[in-house]
Amino acid sequence: MVGQFSLDDRLRYERAAPPCAVVIFGANGDLTKRKLLPALYRLAYERRLPAGFAVVGVSRTEMSDEGFREKMREGVTRFLEDSPFDAALWDDFARGLSYISGDVADAGLYERLRVRLAELEETRQTGGNALFYLSTQPSHYETAVRGLGEAGLQRATQAGGWRRIIVEKPFGHDQESAAHLNASLQRVFAEESIYRIDHYLGKETVQNILAFRFGNGIFEPLWNRRYVNHVQITAAEAIGVEGRGAYYQEAGALRDMIQNHLLQVMGTIAMEPPASYEPNAVRDERAKLLRSIRTLKADEVASHAVKGQYGRATIGGSEVAGFREEPGVAADAQTDTYAAVTVFVENWRWAGVPFYIRSGKRMPKRVTDIAIQFNQAPLALFEDTGGQGWPNLLVVRIQPEEGISLRFFSKLPGAGMKLRPVTMDFNYGTSFGTRTPTAYETLLMDALEGDATLYTRQDMVEASWRAVQPILDVWSGTKFALPNYAAGSWGPAESDEMLARRGHVWRVP
């Protein structure tokens, strides 16, 4: 592959993916043109893909190989992040792109795919390796996996070769459907070949949590109930459903964000130190943490979980529609566009420490962060000089400005002992001066290399569903007075009340 890169890039990206064909089911969808192909192109730009790398798009839409290449070129040029578009590189990369049309329920599709993969072994020297990516509607996952199994496509054709599958979220609609999907996948693929993707775990700042905690000697001793008062995890979006009302009406914030992304982030921030930085060792500890989450009883849900939905409001002088006024949304929809949950972990490290998790649409700003609030100093020496009421706070910023900040007290210049909180700040972009890879670049490269550290495992998925299932059960049988917060606000008043009962308040990111 051609492309320009610096010596720093050469040192950073010295490992390249093995020969492989990536087969994308649902290749005509938004995810492929917005995320997957731009990520693969960037990996090619950095010379991390071998010369014979290939992509096979699969979808129902009739399209030629050339038509698929042109559509993908449009997507890459439009959605490529922080990278130049090299026309010569694209021409080289696009030679490995091809397309097969067909329905996932048609056995003939898998026969055509088998033939195509055999051709690519010869023409692109893929070694028979294949990575299947399920980017279809979730209702088609089981059908596609069964079709791959019946065609024998899950088995490598050469000694030492491999076949793997990536499954997009949502992974199930509830605890029962997630277990059913897991069983369907494992009838065809071995667990070590199944990669359940969660793009939050691919973000550099989420990965840096492990480095921050376990690579430094000064923080881990404080990471427990003795020093930590509570933890807040916030994932706020300023936008609404953006034309995805029909889909979002069936999902909601609790399923769409908390069940997968934010509980996995919580697992990373609160897990025990692994014995080694090895995929199963890291995932064992994250899974153990998720299994330690206390399951709510039905009569506890009202005091531990808050459901919200945004209503019409004026933001910046413009009228913003409420959720029920969005296209594809029912006028009486009970969907949660905001969800807040109080989670407790039943282990020795975190017993009694509340983890407050919230996610919502149409909030004042787009931000995702983790705030660890420490206990107050045991003796209020400076109570009359401004030294109380602002506990030490460690904030891990996941987006949009990735970094870490620590709040502590300092004396104001001048006479007297007047204190004020100050912040020590680390910013990813300015500290390293290099481009941060997107989550999909990281996760696709890991799957190609067979590194499952940042992917979720069956027991992790089922544990996170078990944590939210009691809430879903109660909410499904309850009629809420919605909408209950205005677009552009930080959510319903009940969310503030949930924290106030324990003497806490939501921080404003």
Residue pairs with C-beta under 8 A, 6 or more apart in sequence:
1 44
1 45
1 47
1 49
1 51
1 89
1 92
1 93
2 86
2 88
2 89
2 92
3 44
3 45
3 46
3 47
3 86
3 89
4 84
4 86
5 13
5 45
5 46
5 47
8 434
9 46
12 434
13 46
13 47
13 48
15 48
15 449
16 47
16 48
16 49
16 50
17 43
17 48
17 49
17 50
17 53
17 445
17 448
17 449
18 50
18 127
18 129
18 448
18 449
19 50
19 52
19 53
19 124
19 125
19 126
19 127
19 129
20 50
20 53
20 54
20 126
20 127
20 129
20 130
20 131
20 448
21 53
21 54
21 55
21 56
21 117
21 120
21 124
21 126
21 129
21 130
21 131
22 40
22 53
22 54
22 55
22 56
22 130
22 131
22 133
22 444
22 448
23 55
23 56
23 58
23 113
23 117
23 130
23 131
23 132
23 133
24 32
24 36
24 55
24 56
24 57
24 58
24 133
24 135
25 58
25 59
25 104
25 132
25 133
25 134
25 135
25 136
25 140
25 144
26 32
26 58
26 59
26 134
26 135
26 136
26 137
26 140
27 57
27 58
27 59
27 68
27 99
27 135
28 57
28 59
28 60
28 61
28 63
28 71
29 59
29 135
29 136
31 135
31 168
32 57
32 72
32 75
32 135
33 71
33 72
33 74
33 75
33 76
33 78
33 79
34 75
34 79
35 79
35 438
35 440
36 133
36 135
36 440
36 444
37 55
37 72
37 75
37 76
38 75
38 76
38 79
38 80
38 81
38 438
38 440
39 438
39 440
39 441
39 444
40 49
40 55
40 93
40 444
41 76
41 80
41 89
41 90
41 93
42 80
42 83
42 437
42 438
42 441
43 49
43 441
43 444
43 445
44 53
44 89
44 92
44 93
45 83
45 84
45 86
45 89
48 445
52 96
52 124
52 125
52 126
53 96
53 124
53 126
54 96
54 97
54 98
54 120
54 124
54 126
55 96
55 97
55 98
56 98
56 99
56 100
56 113
56 116
56 117
56 120
57 63
57 68
57 72
57 97
57 98
57 99
57 100
58 99
58 100
58 101
58 102
58 104
58 109
58 113
59 99
59 101
60 101
60 102
60 103
61 101
62 101
63 71
63 99
63 101
64 99
65 97
65 98
65 99
67 99
68 97
68 98
68 99
69 94
69 97
72 94
72 97
73 90
73 94
76 85
76 90
77 85
81 438
82 435
82 436
83 435
96 124
98 116
100 109
100 112
100 113
100 116
102 108
102 109
102 112
103 109
104 136
104 140
104 143
104 144
104 147
105 143
105 147
107 147
107 150
107 151
109 147
110 147
110 148
110 150
110 151
110 153
111 151
113 151
113 153
114 151
114 152
114 153
117 126
117 128
117 130
117 153
117 157
118 157
120 126
121 127
121 128
121 157
121 158
127 158
127 161
128 156
128 157
128 158
128 161
129 156
129 161
129 162
129 163
130 153
130 156
130 162
130 163
130 164
131 163
131 164
131 165
131 166
131 447
131 448
132 148
132 153
132 163
132 164
132 165
132 166
133 165
133 166
133 168
134 140
134 141
134 144
134 145
134 165
134 166
134 167
134 168
135 168
136 144
138 168
138 170
138 171
138 173
141 167
141 181
141 184
142 181
142 184
145 165
145 184
145 185
145 188
145 189
146 184
146 188
148 154
148 165
148 188
149 187
149 188
153 163
154 163
154 165
154 188
154 189
154 193
155 163
156 162
156 163
162 193
162 450
163 189
163 193
164 189
164 193
164 194
164 195
164 447
164 450
165 185
165 189
165 193
165 194
165 195
166 195
166 196
166 197
166 447
167 181
167 185
167 194
167 195
167 196
167 197
168 197
169 196
169 197
169 198
169 260
170 251
170 255
170 256
170 260
171 178
171 181
171 196
171 260
171 456
171 461
172 178
172 179
172 180
172 181
172 461
172 465
173 250
173 255
174 465
174 469
174 472
175 462
175 465
175 466
175 469
178 461
178 462
178 465
179 462
182 458
182 461
182 462
185 194
186 194
186 458
191 457
191 458
192 452
194 458
195 447
195 452
195 455
196 455
196 456
196 457
196 458
196 461
197 443
197 455
197 456
198 260
198 261
198 264
198 454
198 455
198 456
199 261
199 439
199 440
199 443
200 206
200 260
200 261
200 262
200 264
200 265
200 398
200 439
201 207
201 264
201 265
201 268
201 439
201 443
201 454
201 455
201 456
202 438
202 439
202 440
202 441
202 442
202 443
202 446
202 454
203 398
203 399
203 402
203 439
204 402
204 428
204 436
204 437
204 442
205 396
205 397
205 398
205 399
205 402
205 403
205 428
206 265
206 268
206 398
207 442
207 454
208 396
208 404
208 428
209 268
209 269
209 370
209 396
210 268
210 277
210 282
212 219
212 396
212 404
213 219
213 220
213 223
213 269
213 273
214 220
214 273
214 274
220 273
222 228
222 374
223 349
224 349
224 350
225 349
225 350
225 351
225 352
225 353
227 374
227 375
228 350
228 353
228 372
228 373
228 374
228 375
229 353
229 373
229 374
229 375
229 376
229 391
230 353
230 354
230 355
230 356
230 373
230 502
230 504
231 266
231 269
231 270
231 353
231 354
231 355
231 356
231 370
231 371
231 372
231 373
232 355
232 356
232 357
232 358
232 370
232 371
232 373
232 506
232 507
233 262
233 265
233 266
233 269
233 355
233 356
233 357
233 358
233 369
233 370
233 371
234 358
234 359
234 367
234 368
234 369
234 370
234 371
234 506
234 509
235 257
235 261
235 262
235 358
235 359
235 367
235 368
236 358
236 359
236 360
236 363
236 364
236 365
236 366
236 367
236 368
236 490
236 509
237 360
237 361
237 362
237 363
237 366
238 362
238 363
238 364
238 365
238 366
239 361
239 362
239 366
240 310
240 320
240 321
240 323
240 326
240 337
240 361
240 362
240 487
241 248
241 323
241 326
241 329
241 337
241 361
243 327
243 328
244 328
245 323
245 326
245 327
245 328
245 329
246 327
246 328
246 329
248 256
248 329
248 335
248 337
249 328
249 329
249 330
249 333
249 335
250 335
251 335
252 335
252 336
252 337
252 339
253 308
253 336
253 337
253 338
253 339
253 359
253 360
253 361
254 305
254 307
254 336
254 339
254 341
254 468
254 471
254 472
254 475
255 468
255 472
256 359
257 339
257 359
258 339
258 341
258 357
258 359
258 468
259 464
259 465
259 467
259 468
260 456
260 461
260 464
262 357
262 359
263 290
263 293
263 357
263 464
263 467
263 468
264 286
264 456
264 460
264 464
265 370
265 398
266 289
266 343
266 355
266 357
267 286
267 287
267 289
267 290
267 460
268 286
269 370
269 372
269 396
270 289
270 345
270 349
270 350
270 355
271 285
271 286
271 288
271 289
272 285
272 288
272 289
272 349
273 285
274 281
274 282
274 284
274 285
275 281
277 453
278 453
279 451
279 452
279 453
282 453
283 452
283 453
283 455
283 456
283 457
283 460
286 460
287 457
287 459
287 460
287 463
289 345
289 347
290 460
290 463
290 464
290 467
291 459
291 463
292 345
292 346
292 347
292 350
293 343
293 344
293 345
293 346
293 463
293 466
293 467
294 343
294 344
294 345
294 346
295 466
295 467
295 470
296 304
296 305
296 470
296 471
297 470
298 470
298 473
298 474
301 470
301 471
301 474
301 475
302 474
303 342
303 498
303 501
304 341
304 342
304 471
304 498
305 339
305 340
305 341
305 342
305 471
305 474
305 475
305 498
306 338
306 339
306 340
306 341
306 491
306 492
306 494
306 495
306 498
307 336
307 338
307 339
307 475
307 480
307 482
308 336
308 337
308 338
308 339
308 340
308 360
308 482
308 483
308 484
308 485
308 491
308 492
308 494
308 495
309 322
309 323
309 324
309 333
309 334
309 335
309 336
309 337
309 338
309 480
309 482
309 483
309 484
309 485
310 322
310 323
310 337
310 338
310 360
310 361
310 362
310 483
310 485
310 486
310 487
311 322
311 323
311 324
311 482
311 483
311 484
311 485
311 486
311 487
312 319
312 320
312 321
312 322
312 325
312 483
312 486
312 487
313 319
313 320
313 322
313 362
313 486
313 487
313 488
313 489
314 320
315 487
315 488
320 362
320 487
320 488
321 487
322 483
322 487
323 329
323 333
323 335
323 337
323 361
323 362
323 483
324 330
324 331
324 332
324 333
324 482
324 483
329 335
333 482
334 475
334 479
334 480
334 482
336 475
337 360
337 361
337 362
338 358
338 359
338 360
338 361
338 485
338 491
338 492
338 495
339 358
339 359
339 360
340 356
340 357
340 358
340 359
340 491
340 495
340 498
341 356
341 357
341 358
341 468
341 471
342 354
342 355
342 356
342 498
342 499
343 354
343 355
343 356
343 357
343 467
344 350
344 351
344 352
344 353
344 354
344 355
345 351
345 353
345 355
354 502
354 504
356 498
356 499
356 504
356 506
358 491
358 495
358 506
360 485
360 490
360 491
362 487
362 488
363 488
363 489
363 490
363 491
364 488
364 489
364 490
365 509
366 399
366 400
367 397
367 399
367 400
367 509
368 397
368 398
368 399
369 395
369 396
369 397
369 398
369 509
370 395
370 396
370 398
371 393
371 394
371 395
371 396
371 507
372 393
372 394
372 395
372 396
373 391
373 392
373 393
374 391
374 392
374 393
374 394
375 391
376 388
376 391
380 387
380 388
381 387
382 388
382 409
382 417
382 419
385 416
385 417
385 418
385 419
386 418
386 419
386 420
387 409
387 419
390 407
390 409
390 421
392 406
392 407
392 408
393 406
393 407
393 507
394 404
394 405
394 406
394 407
395 404
395 405
395 406
395 407
396 404
397 403
397 404
397 405
401 427
401 429
402 427
402 428
402 429
402 436
403 425
403 426
403 427
403 428
403 431
404 425
404 426
405 423
405 424
405 425
405 426
406 423
406 424
406 425
407 421
407 422
407 423
408 421
408 422
408 424
409 419
409 420
409 421
409 422
410 419
410 420
410 421
410 422
411 417
411 418
411 419
412 418
412 419
412 420
428 436
429 436
442 454
443 454
443 455
446 452
446 453
446 454
446 455
447 455
484 492
484 493
484 494
485 491
485 492
485 493
490 506
490 508
495 506
496 505
496 506
499 505
499 506
